[in-house]
Amino acid sequence: MTYVRCEDLFKIYKVEDLEVVALRGLDLSVEAGEVAAIVGASGSGKSTLLNILAGYDTPSAGQVWVGGQDLLRMTPRQAIRYRREEVGFIWQQTGRNLLPYLTAVENVELPMILRNRSGGERRQRARHLLQLVGLGERLHHSPEMLSGGEQQRAAIAVALANTPSLLLADEPTGELDT
């Protein structure tokens, strides 16, 4: 069953008098449960595509469906719900993944707070996810107390917090340690 489908996708950015084409006629089909890697040169539109699939950006032209939902026909409220409940996103820049004034466990709990999960459920899941990514001993450390690799692993836990149907990662291994 096709879970992600893009048809004739275009994204054009206008910078002053210059138009930059980030995506040109992209067609993409990803099956439910499939793992796909998008590779290409710097500036080829990989991050742009991920931002469109996450509902953070809209294409200039074309169609995008994720899980049977037409992303271009969503109301603002539906788009917020989609991003909160259906998508987990790991940003390339580690500073965008975690709130600096929260601990690792609090950062993982935050998405679950937005979904009205109980305190006990949040704490248990956050601790479990941080254990899975090897940060069980660093639960109460703020991002500034974590290495770049540890921050990226905490970001993976945050992205998985609400058990998303779609997990998107923009160069997730760029900052990972061994």
N, C-alpha and C positions, 0 to 999 in steps of 0.2 A: 504494500500500500504506500503510495507516495505521500510523504509528510511535508516536504518543502518543495514548492514548485515556483520557479520564476520563468516568465516568458517575455522575451524581447525587452529586457530591462536596460534602461539608460539612466545615467546620472551625470548631469552636467553642472559644474560649479562655475559661477561667474565671479571672477576676481578683477575688479576695476573694469577695464575694457577687454579682458581676456576671458575666453571660455575654456574650461578644462574638462575634458570628457573622462570621467572616472570609470564608467561602465558603458559599453557600447553593444547593445543587442544581446545581452547575456540570457542564455537559456540554461536552467538548472533544475534537476530533479533529484531529490534525496529521499530514499525510502525510510519508513519508520524503523527505528532501531539501527540504522546504518550509521557508520562513522565515516565522515568525509573530511579530507584535508584539502584546503584551497591553497595552492602554491602559485607564486608568480613574483615578478620583479617588484621592487619598491615602487610605489605609485601606480600599480596595475589595478587597483580598485578592491583589493581584498578586504580592507577595513571598512570601506564604503558598503560593500555587500553585507558584511556582518551587521553593521549599524542599521541597514534597511531590514534585514531579517529579524533584528531585535525590536523593531518598531521605533527606533530613535531617529530615523531619517526616512524620507520618502523618495522614491525614484522620480526622475523627470518624466519618464514614460515607461510603459510596460505594466506587467501584472505580477503580484506576489501573493502566494497563498502559503500559509503554515498551519498544519493540522486542520485543514478544511476551512480556515478563516481567511477571508480576503483582507489583507492588511491595509489596503488602500481605501476600503469602505468602512473602516472602524471609526466610531465616534471617539472623541478624546477620552471619555470615560472607559470605553472598551479597550483603547490602546493602553491606558494605565493598568487596567486589570490584566491584560495580556502580558505586559512587561513584568508585572509583579508576580503573576502566578504561573506563566507558561515558559518564561525564558530565564535562564541563568547565563550571565555574561561575565567573562574574565577579560578585563581590559589589558592592553599591552603595557600601558604605563602603570606601574604598581601603585602610584599615588592616587589613582582614580578608583582603586578597588576597595580601600579601607578608609574609614573615618579616623583621623589621627587622635581624637580624644576618647576613643573607645578601645577597650582591650580586644584581643583576638576573639574571645568567646562572645563579647558584646556585639562585635561586628557580625559574627555569624548569627546571633540571635535576632538582629535587627530586621532582616527580611521576614522572619517568622512573626515578629510583633506586628508588622504591617498586614499580615494575614490572620491576625487575632488568634494565634496559637497560645495555649496556656503556658504559664511560666515554667512548669515542670517539664512539659513536652519540649519547649524551646531549649532549656538548659541541657536536657538529656541529648537531644539531637546535635546541638552545637558541640558538646563535649565529644560525642561519638565521631562527628565529622573531623574535628581537629585531631583526634587520635588517629583517624585513618590517614591523614596527611602528615603524620609524624610531629604534631605540635601539642601533644598531650601534656607536656611539661611547660608549655609556654602560653597556657590559656589566659593568664591575667597580664600578659605583656601588651603594651601599646605598640602600634606599628613602628614607632621610632626605636623600640627596643628589639625589633626583629630584623634579621638580615633581609636583603632583597629577595632571596629565595624563600625564606620563611614567610615574608609578606605575600609572595605569589601563591604559596601553598595555602595560606589563610584565605586568600581570594578565591581559590578553588572551593574551599569549604563554604564560603559565603554564597558562591554561585549555585552550590548544590543544596543549600538550606531548605528551600521550598520544593524540593524534588521536581525540578522543571522538566517539561516534556522536551524542551530544546535547550541544549547547552552549547553556547557559542564561546569560543576562546580566540582572542586576537594575539597570536604569537605567545602562547601561555608558557612556553619553556624558555623564553629569552632571559628570564631572571632566576630560573630555578637552579638550586645547588644540587649536589649529588644526593 
